[in-house]
Amino acid sequence: MTEESNAGNPMGTERVSGLVLRTGVPLMISLLINSLYNFVDSVFVSRISEEALTALSLAAPVQILMSAMGLGIAVGLNSVISKALGEGDQEKVKKTASAALVLAFLAWVLVSFLEVTVMRPYFRWQSGGNETIMDYGIPYLRICMLGSLGMMGQWVFDRFVMASGKSSLFLFTLSAASITNLVLDPILIFGYFGIPAMGTAGAALATVIGQWVGCFAGYGINCRWNREIPIHFTAKADKGCMAAILKVGIPSTLVQAVSSVLAIYVNSVLMVITPTAVAVYGACVKIQGLVTVGGKRHGKRADPYRSLQLRRKKAKENLPELQMGDALFCDILQYIFPDNGGFSGMGAVIV
């Protein structure tokens, strides 16, 4: 590792407290934008009918599960590749980036398989055989699941810029996706400018288009402003890097999966009482996600910074001390904003 690379990589040289704040604030803003668009999405659909809103509430647990797959890849990628960047191991950075892209593709294949095999039986069970809710929900979820490759790609490209300490760029990718969805939602749902009204299918299509806009924006931003992480598409990914990503990421996926299972259970109980309760519950969950967005994952975000800086200190490089205040700062954030698998996880449906 050269001195020049050491000096140019803030992930291994700057204080942890500064890195957490510098990367955390843009992420908070972008998550707020994302939560707002999810909330507005439900507002638009509620104007169609109560059954349409209920259908989106029943689809939400499956969307959480899809998001959990992308989240697991992203968390593992962020940890592995940030350490490689701090160590100056460009070969490992390249292999890890390629492995993450392959995992994102495989996650999409799995989601598509689930759509073909279990999506319709799931909706028939959850809706209690209500044909109207099924007619609203099945096209919505089918489009979201089959088009989820854009979401998986966006997770990966966003984490590339975050891992290299350039989180302000992440704000642009997620904002591009959210704004695209907000603009297209009323046009596709209600049918403006000569476009036929598509209802809930239009909401899903707007979501998928927004995800792909964010994916392509992330790819372009990484190619132009984040050349520390080379993007190399290959079908032969390094198995060791894939295993390292999954080792770190699977626990995060499981936490979100628990939220999904909990939501399915609650929806099944409420549906027996009245479908209105399911619609109200889904709306409350999205409002909760909007209110609690600021505190998500601040403590965990410090972990890659601390670990890679400690690794570089072991190499006896001339780095600033990892001060006691830095560790205390990160631990306080983790205590105030714990990562929990409760209802707040249900607000994590990403563009």
C-alpha positions, -999 to +999 in steps of 0.1 A: +000+000+000+015+033-010+016+065+010-003+083-018-032+059-015-032+062+023-035+100+021-062+099-005-085+075+012-106+092+039-120+059+050-087+050+066-074+084+077-102+106+090-117+104+125-146+080+129-170+106+144-165+129+114-170+101+090-202+089+106-217+124+105-205+131+070-220+099+057-250+098+080-266+132+072-269+126+034-283+091+042-309+106+066-320+131+040-323+105+012-342+081+035-366+109+044-372+115+007-377+078+002-402+075+031-421+105+018-425+090-016-437+057-001-462+076+019-474+097-011-476+065-031-502+051-006-521+085-007-525+082-045-536+046-043-561+053-016-579+076-040-587+046-061-605+026-034-601+011+000-596-023-016-566-009-035-550+004-004-556-029+013-539-047-016-508-025-011-508-033+026-509-070+018-481-066-008-458-047+017-444-078+035-433-093+002-416-060-007-399-059+027-386-094+019-373-082-015-357-052+002-342-075+028-323-094+002-308-062-013-301-049+022-281-080+031-260-077+000-255-040+007-245-044+043-220-072+035-206-053+006-202-021+026-182-040+053-160-061+030-152-034+004-146-006+029-120-028+046-103-036+013-103+001+005-087+010+039-060-017+033-054-005-002-061-039-017-074-029-051-076-065-064-099-074-035-120-043-041-125-053-077-134-089-069-158-078-041-175-053-064-180-080-091-192-105-064-218-080-052-232-075-087-235-113-092-253-117-058-277-089-068-285-107-100-290-140-082-313-123-057-334-110-086-336-146-100-348-158-066-375-131-064-387-139-099-389-176-091-410-167-060-433-146-082-440-174-105-445-201-079-460-186-047-472-150-053-507-158-065-514-184-037-500-160-012-523-132-022-553-155-023-545-166+013-539-131+026-569-115+009-592-143+021-602-150-015-614-114-020-613-111-058-614-073-058-583-071-036-566-098-056-573-079-089-556-049-074-527-066-056-515-094-079-506-071-109-490-046-085-468-073-068-460-091-101-446-059-117-426-050-085-411-085-082-402-091-119-388-056-122-368-057-089-334-061-106-332-023-107-337-022-070-310-048-064-286-029-087-294+004-069-286-012-035-252-022-048-242+010-067-253+031-037-231+011-014-201+016-037-202+053-031-209+049+006-181+025+012-156+049-004-168+077+019-188+097-007-223+094+007-233+128-007-234+111-041-259+085-027-283+114-021-285+120-058-292+084-068-320+078-044-334+113-050-335+106-087-354+074-081-378+090-056-386+120-078-392+098-108-417+078-089-434+109-075-438+123-110-450+091-126-473+080-099-503+102-107-497+100-144-497+062-146-523+056-118-550+080-130-540+084-167-528+118-177-513+131-210-531+105-231-518+076-210-545+051-200-553+048-162-535+017-149-545+018-112-523-001-088-503-015-118-494+020-127-481+026-091-460-005-094-447+005-128-438+040-115-419+023-087-400+000-110-391+028-134-379+048-104-357+019-093-341+016-127-335+054-129-317+051-095-298+021-107-285+038-139-278+070-120-258+050-095-239+033-123-231+066-140-220+083-108-197+055-099-181+055-133-176+092-133-168+101-096-160+069-078-132+053-097-117+038-066-142+010-071-139-005-106-172-019-119-165-052-137-194-074-148-186-111-148-204-144-144-174-159-126-173-140-093-148-148-066-165-173-042-145-161-012-157-126-017-193-138-021-190-158+011-176-128+030-205-106+018-231-131+028-215-138+061-219-102+071-252-095+053-273-125+061-280-114+097-294-081+084-315-100+059-329-122+086-338-092+108-358-077+080-373-111+072-386-113+108-404-080+102-419-094+070-432-126+087-446-104+115-464-082+090-479-113+073-492-126+106-507-093+116-524-088+082-538-124+084-553-116+118-567-082+108-582-095+076-604-119+096-618-088+114-621-064+084-601-055+054-603-019+065-581-027+095-554-040+071-555-008+051-552+014+082-524-008+096-504-005+064-508+033+064-498+036+100-466+015+094-456+039+065-462+069+087-441+053+115-413+047+089-414+084+080-412+095+116-384+072+127-363+075+095-336+098+110-323+073+135-319+042+114-285+024+114-263+052+127-244+030+151-239+002+126-227+027+101-196+033+123-185-004+123-167-005+089-149+027+097-137+015+131-126-019+118-107-007+087-089+020+107-079-005+134-066-028+106-045+000+092-031+009+126-020-027+130+001-021+099+019+007+119+009+034+095+010+071+104-027+076+111-046+097+136-054+079+168-088+062+171-097+083+201-118+072+230-143+099+221-148+084+186-157+050+201-179+066+227-196+087+200-204+056+180-216+036+210-240+064+220-255+065+186-259+027+187-277+030+221-300+059+210-308+044+176-307+006+180-313-017+150-345-035+159-367-059+140-400-044+151-426-026+132-402+001+121-385-024+098-417-025+078-410+010+066-380-002+047-396-008+013-371+009-010-378+025-043 
